[in-house]
Amino acid sequence: ECGVSTKSADVKRDVHKPVSSVGSNPDEEKKVSELTALFEELKKKNYFERLGIPEDANDATVKKAYIKLAKQYHPDVVTTDESKRIKKCYEDIFALINEAYQRLERENDRKDYLASIKQSKDGKAEVDVTTILEDEAKFIKAKGLIKNNRNIDLALSILEDIMKRNQDDEYRVYYLWGKFLKEKPTDPASIGKIIASMESILKKKEFPDLLLFLGYLYKAIKNEERMIDAFKRLLKLEPNNTIASIEIKLYEKKKK
């Protein structure tokens, strides 16, 4: 029924593994059965299908669909008289919905994800939808660990596994970011090699975290002009990015 929690401190639940049912009253069994059926159905769908949106959906459409589903399936909607089994089903269903939203929230991410789906459908890659979804879930986890500078070895291990099947530039960005956090290079030559890789990727596509990492790299070698350029470009994509705003303000204050 629905998913099963893991014991890992970094993974709240594995939404792809079944758990055996236990006895309860008929009404509870019926509701758990219905929720489990929904969970299994969502698990097989791609992220667009999970949110019930078209592949050409814009940011507003994605957010609207997510909010609508959150009102239906967020664990907080479960009343206090419902059983723990029912609440857990809501948690697992919402985890699938949230996973889809995180991947489709931004336009560039949607384009990349859509390309991976179409590549599989066209037979250009021997990767089934389940593998794609599992890799995306793993990627979201690895990305979160790296951005929060937590359990970098685990994040790198996850990315290395994904990159055996998919050499997408976005995966490479986070992999190099993770290596940078782990190895903590200080010499300009080593950092310069990472910068060269990032600039090469930037010529092909631009996304917020790439510019954020690039800003950090230029800051590490004390190239303030290029650092500020990266953060300003980041703000054009994400006007409310707090980190970029603070870095620019500190730089401007220093110049005065």
Backbone bond lengths (Angstrom), bond angles and torsions (degrees), N, CA, C in turn:
res aa  C-N    CA-C-N  psi(-1)  N-CA   C-N-CA  omega(-1)  CA-C   N-CA-C  phi
1 E - - - 1.454 - - 1.521 109.16 -
2 C 1.294 117.39 124.88 1.463 123.31 -179.28 1.525 110.88 49.41
3 G 1.357 118.24 -143.80 1.463 120.53 -176.42 1.505 111.62 -106.28
4 V 1.324 115.90 -178.27 1.463 120.13 -179.20 1.511 109.06 -132.62
5 S 1.321 116.67 137.00 1.458 121.15 179.88 1.513 110.44 -72.10
6 T 1.335 115.82 152.84 1.457 120.77 174.42 1.515 108.55 -106.45
7 K 1.330 115.88 170.87 1.456 120.31 179.89 1.514 112.15 -92.26
8 S 1.324 116.96 -4.38 1.461 119.64 -178.14 1.507 110.97 -67.55
9 A 1.321 115.76 142.29 1.467 120.46 178.89 1.504 111.34 -73.13
10 D 1.330 116.47 -20.09 1.459 119.69 -175.85 1.513 113.27 -99.74
11 V 1.337 117.89 -10.88 1.455 120.70 178.83 1.515 108.55 -122.80
12 K 1.303 116.99 114.85 1.454 120.30 -176.88 1.516 111.66 -70.97
13 R 1.338 117.27 -34.34 1.455 119.16 177.04 1.515 109.19 -161.81
14 D 1.321 115.39 154.20 1.456 121.42 172.60 1.515 106.25 -104.02
15 V 1.323 116.41 105.11 1.459 120.06 -173.64 1.520 112.76 -80.82
16 H 1.327 116.73 6.91 1.460 119.13 -178.58 1.527 112.77 -108.79
17 K 1.346 117.94 4.97 1.457 120.34 -178.90 1.520 110.47 -116.02
18 P 1.346 117.73 134.46 1.463 120.61 -179.67 1.519 111.38 -78.80
19 V 1.317 115.47 161.05 1.456 120.57 175.86 1.522 107.93 -132.74
20 S 1.317 117.06 142.68 1.459 120.11 -177.18 1.514 110.91 -71.08
21 S 1.311 116.58 151.48 1.456 121.20 -177.85 1.516 111.07 -87.18
22 V 1.307 116.05 160.81 1.453 121.75 175.89 1.514 107.75 -124.82
23 G 1.315 116.82 163.32 1.449 120.34 -175.94 1.513 113.24 -66.30
24 S 1.335 116.30 148.00 1.457 121.44 176.97 1.515 107.65 -165.29
25 N 1.332 117.51 -175.92 1.455 120.02 -178.42 1.528 110.98 -74.73
26 P 1.339 117.99 159.44 1.475 122.19 -175.36 1.530 113.81 -57.53
27 D 1.343 117.50 -41.50 1.466 120.04 -179.39 1.527 111.03 -63.53
28 E 1.319 114.75 -41.03 1.465 118.88 179.00 1.522 110.33 -65.74
29 E 1.336 116.40 -43.24 1.461 120.49 179.98 1.528 111.13 -59.84
30 K 1.335 115.80 -40.90 1.460 120.11 -179.50 1.526 110.95 -63.74
31 K 1.333 115.98 -44.86 1.463 119.43 -178.13 1.521 111.19 -68.35
32 V 1.332 116.51 -41.06 1.460 120.04 178.28 1.526 110.12 -62.85
33 S 1.336 116.05 -39.73 1.460 120.71 179.08 1.530 111.01 -62.51
34 E 1.337 116.40 -42.69 1.465 120.83 179.50 1.528 111.21 -65.82
35 L 1.329 115.90 -42.84 1.462 120.12 179.88 1.524 111.27 -67.33
36 T 1.328 116.02 -37.10 1.462 120.12 178.55 1.525 110.73 -65.69
37 A 1.330 116.42 -39.64 1.469 120.61 177.86 1.527 110.20 -62.20
38 L 1.338 116.18 -41.49 1.461 120.49 177.88 1.524 110.54 -64.75
39 F 1.318 115.76 -43.31 1.464 121.20 178.75 1.530 110.83 -57.78
40 E 1.326 116.41 -48.00 1.464 120.88 -178.87 1.529 111.10 -64.35
41 E 1.328 116.09 -36.17 1.466 120.53 178.85 1.528 110.69 -66.89
42 L 1.330 116.59 -45.89 1.463 121.04 179.87 1.523 111.52 -63.67
43 K 1.326 115.71 -37.56 1.460 120.96 -176.80 1.527 111.87 -61.33
44 K 1.339 116.35 -30.26 1.462 121.16 -178.08 1.525 112.74 -84.56
45 K 1.329 116.49 -12.82 1.464 120.13 -175.38 1.525 111.50 -88.56
46 N 1.346 115.56 155.95 1.458 118.03 172.84 1.524 108.62 -78.14
47 Y 1.316 117.37 176.22 1.462 120.50 -171.95 1.529 113.24 -66.56
48 F 1.315 117.94 -35.51 1.464 120.33 177.40 1.530 110.04 -63.68
49 E 1.321 115.08 -43.81 1.463 120.32 -179.39 1.521 111.43 -66.62
50 R 1.316 116.77 -36.15 1.469 119.53 179.36 1.530 111.35 -61.12
51 L 1.325 115.76 -39.56 1.464 119.37 -179.22 1.522 112.08 -86.91
52 G 1.341 116.55 -8.42 1.457 120.19 179.46 1.514 112.98 69.37
53 I 1.333 116.50 39.29 1.466 121.17 -177.55 1.526 110.24 -124.61
54 P 1.339 117.42 156.39 1.468 120.30 178.18 1.527 110.73 -74.30
55 E 1.312 116.29 162.50 1.463 120.47 -177.90 1.524 112.82 -69.43
56 D 1.335 117.55 -17.28 1.468 120.26 178.21 1.530 111.63 -100.13
57 A 1.322 117.18 20.24 1.468 121.48 -179.19 1.527 110.85 -61.90
58 N 1.342 115.90 145.55 1.463 120.12 176.74 1.530 109.81 -96.44
59 D 1.333 116.27 -179.54 1.470 120.85 -176.91 1.529 111.96 -56.67
60 A 1.335 115.91 -44.02 1.465 120.31 -176.95 1.525 111.57 -64.15
61 T 1.332 116.29 -39.92 1.467 120.71 179.92 1.524 110.99 -65.70
62 V 1.326 115.79 -41.35 1.467 120.46 179.11 1.528 110.21 -62.04
63 K 1.320 115.82 -47.29 1.466 119.94 -178.36 1.527 111.46 -64.82
64 K 1.326 116.47 -41.03 1.465 120.76 -180.00 1.528 110.93 -61.88
65 A 1.334 116.08 -43.27 1.467 120.56 179.67 1.526 110.70 -65.02
66 Y 1.326 115.59 -40.29 1.473 120.44 -179.93 1.527 110.91 -63.87
67 I 1.321 116.53 -45.32 1.469 120.64 -179.43 1.532 110.40 -62.70
68 K 1.332 115.87 -41.26 1.467 120.28 179.24 1.531 110.92 -60.57
69 L 1.328 116.26 -45.43 1.464 120.33 -179.80 1.529 111.54 -70.07
70 A 1.335 115.82 -34.65 1.466 119.63 178.88 1.529 110.69 -63.37
71 K 1.319 116.36 -37.33 1.465 120.30 178.46 1.526 111.68 -65.65
72 Q 1.333 115.78 -25.27 1.464 120.36 -179.52 1.524 113.21 -90.10
73 Y 1.352 115.91 -37.66 1.458 118.45 -168.05 1.528 115.74 -123.76
74 H 1.324 117.90 2.64 1.467 118.05 176.17 1.531 108.33 -64.09
75 P 1.333 117.93 137.75 1.475 120.74 -178.46 1.526 114.30 -53.46
76 D 1.325 116.98 -25.47 1.466 119.73 -178.52 1.529 112.86 -68.72
77 V 1.347 117.23 -15.89 1.469 118.73 179.80 1.532 111.12 -79.57
78 V 1.326 116.34 -11.72 1.467 120.12 179.90 1.527 109.26 -72.63
79 T 1.315 116.86 128.55 1.465 120.98 -179.42 1.521 110.98 -73.74
80 T 1.305 116.10 160.54 1.467 121.22 -175.63 1.526 113.11 -66.16
81 D 1.343 116.62 -21.74 1.464 118.41 -178.93 1.530 112.95 -87.41
82 E 1.333 117.04 -1.62 1.464 120.30 176.89 1.529 109.43 -77.82
83 S 1.330 116.77 153.98 1.459 120.98 -178.60 1.526 111.53 -75.94
84 K 1.326 115.39 164.42 1.464 120.98 177.83 1.524 110.71 -64.49
85 R 1.329 117.06 -31.97 1.465 120.82 179.05 1.520 110.84 -63.60
86 I 1.322 116.23 -42.45 1.463 120.46 179.82 1.525 110.23 -67.25
87 K 1.324 116.19 -43.35 1.464 119.19 179.40 1.520 110.72 -62.03
88 K 1.331 116.27 -39.06 1.459 119.57 179.81 1.528 111.21 -64.40
89 C 1.327 116.49 -37.24 1.462 119.59 177.30 1.527 110.76 -62.55
90 Y 1.325 116.16 -41.50 1.462 119.85 177.07 1.534 110.02 -62.19
91 E 1.323 116.21 -41.35 1.467 120.06 179.42 1.527 111.01 -61.16
92 D 1.337 116.34 -42.85 1.460 120.54 -177.56 1.528 112.14 -71.48
93 I 1.316 116.30 -38.11 1.463 120.25 177.05 1.526 109.88 -65.30
94 F 1.325 115.55 -44.35 1.464 118.84 -179.31 1.529 111.27 -66.79
95 A 1.333 116.97 -30.82 1.466 120.23 176.95 1.529 110.53 -61.32
96 L 1.336 116.89 -39.82 1.465 120.84 177.54 1.524 111.00 -66.60
97 I 1.322 116.16 -40.71 1.466 121.13 179.19 1.526 110.36 -65.44
98 N 1.319 115.89 -44.80 1.460 120.88 -179.15 1.526 111.45 -65.67
99 E 1.320 116.05 -36.85 1.466 121.63 177.21 1.526 110.08 -59.40
100 A 1.332 115.89 -44.03 1.466 120.88 179.34 1.527 110.97 -65.92
101 Y 1.318 116.07 -42.74 1.467 119.93 -178.17 1.531 111.58 -63.43
102 Q 1.323 116.92 -42.13 1.464 120.13 -179.81 1.523 111.48 -60.96
103 R 1.329 116.17 -34.64 1.462 119.47 -178.52 1.526 112.67 -79.69
104 L 1.329 116.97 -29.00 1.471 120.27 -174.67 1.525 113.59 -104.66
105 E 1.305 117.39 1.93 1.465 121.22 -173.90 1.525 112.35 -60.96
106 R 1.338 117.18 -38.64 1.465 120.89 -177.15 1.524 111.30 -108.01
107 E 1.320 115.33 148.53 1.466 121.27 -175.34 1.524 112.41 -59.39
108 N 1.341 117.37 -46.25 1.463 119.87 -178.57 1.525 111.71 -62.39
109 D 1.333 116.11 -38.75 1.464 120.01 178.52 1.527 110.82 -66.12
110 R 1.337 115.99 -38.44 1.474 119.48 178.34 1.525 110.67 -63.12
111 K 1.321 116.04 -42.70 1.464 120.10 -179.51 1.524 111.07 -62.28
112 D 1.326 116.06 -43.77 1.468 120.15 179.95 1.528 110.98 -64.33
113 Y 1.322 115.38 -42.95 1.469 119.34 -178.86 1.525 110.86 -66.72
114 L 1.326 116.05 -42.07 1.462 120.40 179.24 1.525 110.75 -62.62
115 A 1.329 115.84 -39.04 1.468 120.04 178.78 1.523 110.93 -62.89
116 S 1.333 116.29 -39.15 1.470 119.70 -179.59 1.525 110.86 -67.36
117 I 1.334 116.62 -36.07 1.466 120.51 178.11 1.526 110.39 -66.75
118 K 1.323 116.27 -46.88 1.462 120.64 -177.86 1.518 111.37 -66.45
119 Q 1.331 116.00 -34.73 1.458 119.63 177.90 1.521 110.21 -61.60
120 S 1.315 115.74 -41.71 1.460 120.42 179.30 1.527 110.98 -66.82
121 K 1.339 116.42 -42.63 1.464 120.86 -179.21 1.520 111.92 -64.77
122 D 1.334 116.36 -34.34 1.461 120.53 -178.47 1.520 112.77 -77.87
123 G 1.323 115.88 -4.96 1.456 119.17 178.69 1.507 113.72 79.72
124 K 1.329 116.86 14.66 1.456 119.96 -179.89 1.517 111.57 -83.79
125 A 1.304 115.91 -10.57 1.459 119.69 177.96 1.520 108.58 -143.34
126 E 1.312 116.44 135.13 1.457 120.62 -179.33 1.531 109.75 -86.36
127 V 1.311 116.14 62.70 1.455 121.51 -179.76 1.518 108.28 -127.23
128 D 1.332 118.40 123.35 1.452 119.41 -179.48 1.526 110.22 -83.46
129 V 1.326 115.45 167.56 1.458 120.85 -175.91 1.524 111.24 -61.05
130 T 1.318 117.06 -38.22 1.465 120.35 -179.56 1.522 111.02 -60.18
131 T 1.332 116.51 -43.74 1.461 120.66 179.26 1.518 111.01 -63.85
132 I 1.325 116.39 -41.26 1.465 120.51 178.72 1.523 110.28 -60.51
133 L 1.325 116.31 -46.93 1.460 120.53 -178.84 1.522 111.36 -64.30
134 E 1.324 116.29 -41.42 1.463 119.68 179.52 1.523 110.92 -65.06
135 D 1.338 116.55 -41.14 1.463 120.10 178.52 1.524 111.30 -65.13
136 E 1.327 116.70 -38.19 1.460 119.76 179.14 1.529 110.52 -65.51
137 A 1.329 116.31 -39.70 1.464 120.08 178.35 1.527 110.40 -64.30
138 K 1.325 115.98 -41.62 1.467 120.49 177.96 1.527 110.56 -64.84
139 F 1.334 115.53 -40.13 1.468 119.99 -178.94 1.524 111.21 -63.17
140 I 1.321 116.84 -42.95 1.464 120.83 178.68 1.528 110.18 -59.11
141 K 1.323 115.60 -40.95 1.462 120.06 178.65 1.529 110.86 -64.91
142 A 1.343 116.86 -48.22 1.466 121.16 -178.88 1.522 110.96 -61.72
143 K 1.328 116.09 -41.37 1.462 120.93 179.30 1.529 110.79 -60.71
144 G 1.324 116.36 -43.38 1.462 120.36 179.21 1.517 112.35 -63.44
145 L 1.334 116.50 -40.72 1.463 120.50 179.20 1.525 111.05 -63.13
146 I 1.329 116.05 -43.03 1.466 120.40 -178.05 1.523 111.15 -68.22
147 K 1.322 117.70 -45.09 1.461 120.31 -178.47 1.525 111.98 -65.63
148 N 1.333 116.35 -25.55 1.464 120.48 178.08 1.527 112.30 -100.06
149 N 1.348 115.62 4.58 1.469 121.95 178.56 1.530 111.43 53.17
150 R 1.327 115.35 50.65 1.460 121.82 -179.63 1.527 110.10 -127.66
151 N 1.322 116.42 137.22 1.464 122.47 174.47 1.533 111.38 45.94
152 I 1.321 115.66 56.08 1.460 121.71 -175.63 1.529 112.05 -62.82
153 D 1.327 117.20 -36.42 1.470 119.53 178.94 1.528 111.17 -59.74
154 L 1.328 116.14 -42.21 1.466 120.08 178.50 1.525 110.34 -64.78
155 A 1.328 116.76 -43.75 1.464 120.96 179.93 1.527 110.99 -60.00
156 L 1.323 116.75 -43.97 1.466 120.93 179.73 1.523 110.94 -65.02
157 S 1.318 116.30 -39.66 1.464 120.61 178.70 1.527 110.67 -62.16
158 I 1.330 116.37 -42.42 1.465 121.23 178.83 1.525 110.39 -62.64
159 L 1.333 116.31 -46.85 1.462 120.59 -178.12 1.529 111.68 -65.85
160 E 1.318 116.86 -38.50 1.466 120.07 177.85 1.526 110.60 -60.84
161 D 1.324 115.69 -40.06 1.467 120.09 178.83 1.529 110.98 -65.45
162 I 1.326 116.96 -45.19 1.467 121.03 -179.86 1.524 110.76 -63.21
163 M 1.338 116.27 -41.18 1.465 120.74 -175.24 1.529 113.16 -71.21
164 K 1.317 117.43 -9.48 1.464 120.14 172.30 1.527 110.18 -68.30
165 R 1.347 115.19 -26.63 1.468 120.79 -177.62 1.523 113.01 -107.54
166 N 1.321 116.13 -22.82 1.462 119.55 -174.29 1.524 109.78 -146.14
167 Q 1.326 116.63 120.56 1.463 121.48 -177.71 1.530 112.24 -99.16
168 D 1.314 116.50 31.12 1.460 121.00 -179.82 1.528 110.75 -54.77
169 D 1.337 116.14 140.09 1.464 121.25 -178.19 1.527 112.64 -60.13
170 E 1.320 116.61 -32.63 1.466 119.49 -178.52 1.531 110.53 -63.81
171 Y 1.318 116.59 -38.98 1.464 119.72 176.98 1.529 110.01 -63.45
172 R 1.321 115.68 -39.70 1.468 120.42 -178.96 1.529 111.15 -64.63
173 V 1.323 116.88 -37.99 1.465 120.40 178.60 1.528 110.54 -58.51
174 Y 1.317 116.25 -49.73 1.465 119.50 -178.04 1.523 111.61 -70.16
175 Y 1.325 116.35 -31.42 1.465 119.14 177.29 1.529 110.46 -64.57
176 L 1.327 116.61 -46.66 1.464 120.29 178.98 1.526 111.31 -66.82
177 W 1.315 116.06 -34.25 1.468 120.57 176.30 1.534 109.22 -63.10
178 G 1.320 116.19 -44.56 1.455 120.57 178.45 1.518 112.06 -62.73
179 K 1.337 116.52 -42.29 1.466 120.64 178.13 1.527 110.73 -62.72
180 F 1.324 115.65 -37.94 1.469 120.82 178.80 1.530 110.23 -63.25
181 L 1.326 116.60 -43.64 1.465 120.77 179.79 1.524 111.67 -67.31
182 K 1.318 116.28 -35.03 1.463 120.27 -178.35 1.528 111.92 -75.35
183 E 1.326 116.56 -46.82 1.462 120.74 -173.57 1.523 113.18 -86.13
184 K 1.341 116.61 -22.51 1.469 122.44 178.01 1.535 112.73 49.83
185 P 1.326 117.79 55.81 1.475 119.41 179.21 1.528 110.63 -66.48
186 T 1.315 115.92 146.66 1.465 120.44 179.43 1.522 112.60 -121.15
187 D 1.335 117.19 -20.38 1.459 118.69 -178.09 1.527 110.41 -77.81
188 P 1.323 117.28 136.98 1.470 122.32 -177.48 1.525 114.01 -56.08
189 A 1.333 117.41 -32.24 1.467 120.13 -177.71 1.532 111.15 -64.96
190 S 1.330 116.39 -45.71 1.470 120.40 -179.77 1.523 111.04 -65.85
191 I 1.324 115.72 -43.82 1.463 119.81 179.32 1.523 110.10 -66.86
192 G 1.334 115.80 -35.22 1.460 120.38 179.27 1.520 112.46 -61.38
193 K 1.332 117.27 -34.87 1.469 121.12 178.27 1.531 110.66 -65.56
194 I 1.331 115.35 -39.47 1.471 119.34 178.66 1.527 109.43 -67.21
195 I 1.334 115.84 -41.79 1.467 120.27 178.93 1.525 110.64 -59.85
196 A 1.325 116.39 -41.96 1.468 120.42 179.89 1.527 110.74 -60.49
197 S 1.330 116.48 -40.26 1.468 120.33 178.11 1.524 110.74 -65.37
198 M 1.334 116.45 -42.17 1.465 120.56 -179.52 1.530 111.36 -66.09
199 E 1.320 116.53 -41.87 1.464 120.40 179.69 1.527 110.70 -64.79
200 S 1.326 116.02 -34.93 1.465 120.43 178.23 1.524 110.67 -64.97
201 I 1.321 116.38 -42.71 1.465 120.89 178.05 1.522 110.24 -67.28
202 L 1.331 116.10 -37.72 1.464 121.81 -178.21 1.525 111.90 -61.36
203 K 1.315 116.62 -29.14 1.467 120.26 178.98 1.526 111.35 -68.53
204 K 1.337 115.75 -24.90 1.464 120.21 -178.52 1.520 112.27 -92.17
205 K 1.324 116.89 -39.59 1.460 120.11 177.51 1.524 109.72 -157.85
206 E 1.313 114.60 152.56 1.461 121.62 -176.04 1.522 109.20 -121.50
207 F 1.328 116.71 126.79 1.461 119.58 174.90 1.529 108.91 -143.74
208 P 1.331 117.29 154.91 1.467 122.03 -169.94 1.521 116.10 -51.03
209 D 1.322 117.97 -49.80 1.463 119.13 -175.08 1.525 112.82 -68.02
210 L 1.314 117.37 -28.17 1.460 120.41 174.94 1.525 109.45 -63.39
211 L 1.331 116.66 -45.64 1.465 120.84 179.39 1.527 111.32 -68.14
212 L 1.320 116.94 -34.38 1.463 120.72 177.47 1.528 110.20 -63.38
213 F 1.322 116.41 -48.51 1.461 121.05 179.31 1.525 110.61 -63.12
214 L 1.324 116.22 -41.08 1.461 120.74 179.73 1.530 110.25 -62.27
215 G 1.332 116.14 -40.25 1.460 120.01 176.98 1.517 111.67 -61.24
216 Y 1.334 116.35 -42.19 1.466 120.93 177.30 1.533 111.23 -61.69
217 L 1.327 115.55 -41.01 1.465 119.94 -178.29 1.527 111.20 -65.02
218 Y 1.325 116.19 -45.03 1.469 119.07 178.87 1.529 110.90 -66.18
219 K 1.316 116.20 -33.21 1.460 120.19 176.42 1.527 110.19 -64.75
220 A 1.335 116.40 -37.89 1.466 121.20 -178.72 1.527 112.34 -64.05
221 I 1.340 116.54 -31.53 1.474 119.07 179.21 1.532 111.18 -100.84
222 K 1.350 114.89 11.24 1.471 122.02 175.18 1.533 113.36 62.31
223 N 1.324 116.05 32.71 1.466 120.69 173.75 1.532 106.67 -95.99
224 E 1.323 115.67 83.52 1.461 120.62 -171.80 1.523 112.96 -66.29
225 E 1.316 116.83 -35.28 1.464 119.87 -178.87 1.527 111.37 -61.98
226 R 1.339 116.39 -47.31 1.461 120.03 179.51 1.531 111.07 -71.35
227 M 1.322 115.84 -32.67 1.463 120.28 177.44 1.530 110.30 -60.43
228 I 1.325 116.05 -49.59 1.461 120.80 -178.85 1.521 111.19 -65.23
229 D 1.326 116.48 -36.77 1.465 119.99 177.80 1.529 110.41 -60.58
230 A 1.336 116.44 -42.83 1.466 120.64 179.48 1.524 110.82 -64.16
231 F 1.326 116.81 -44.07 1.464 120.06 -178.60 1.533 111.70 -68.58
232 K 1.324 117.37 -34.70 1.466 120.08 177.80 1.532 110.72 -68.34
233 R 1.313 116.36 -38.88 1.468 119.88 176.81 1.526 110.29 -65.68
234 L 1.324 115.24 -35.06 1.463 120.26 176.95 1.527 110.50 -63.33
235 L 1.333 116.74 -42.26 1.468 120.36 -179.25 1.530 112.21 -65.76
236 K 1.319 117.41 -26.68 1.463 119.68 176.39 1.528 110.63 -67.10
237 L 1.331 115.34 -32.47 1.465 120.09 178.49 1.521 111.20 -84.45
238 E 1.332 115.67 -37.27 1.466 121.50 -179.41 1.527 109.08 -132.64
239 P 1.321 117.60 85.26 1.469 121.53 -176.55 1.529 114.37 -56.46
240 N 1.321 117.19 -24.09 1.467 120.27 -177.34 1.528 112.98 -100.08
241 N 1.326 117.04 15.84 1.463 119.45 -179.35 1.530 109.86 -68.73
242 T 1.312 116.24 112.25 1.467 122.18 -174.58 1.521 112.50 -66.20
243 I 1.324 117.03 -42.63 1.466 120.88 -176.85 1.524 111.03 -61.11
244 A 1.336 116.30 -48.34 1.462 120.27 -179.43 1.527 110.72 -62.65
245 S 1.323 116.53 -41.87 1.469 120.65 -179.83 1.524 111.38 -61.41
246 I 1.330 116.33 -43.90 1.468 120.69 -179.61 1.523 110.96 -65.19
247 E 1.325 116.87 -43.89 1.467 120.58 -179.12 1.530 110.92 -61.70
248 I 1.319 116.54 -41.24 1.469 120.29 179.83 1.523 110.54 -67.28
249 K 1.329 117.26 -42.20 1.466 120.97 179.34 1.527 111.33 -63.78
250 L 1.322 116.94 -40.84 1.467 120.73 178.21 1.522 110.98 -63.82
251 Y 1.317 115.51 -39.90 1.466 120.46 179.22 1.527 110.58 -65.12
252 E 1.332 116.42 -45.83 1.465 120.52 -179.38 1.525 111.49 -65.44
253 K 1.326 116.21 -36.91 1.467 120.61 177.74 1.526 110.49 -66.03
254 K 1.320 115.71 -39.18 1.460 121.32 179.67 1.526 110.90 -65.10
255 K 1.324 116.84 -38.32 1.463 121.10 -179.04 1.522 111.62 -66.76
256 K 1.340 115.99 -31.72 1.467 119.57 179.55 1.522 110.90 -71.79
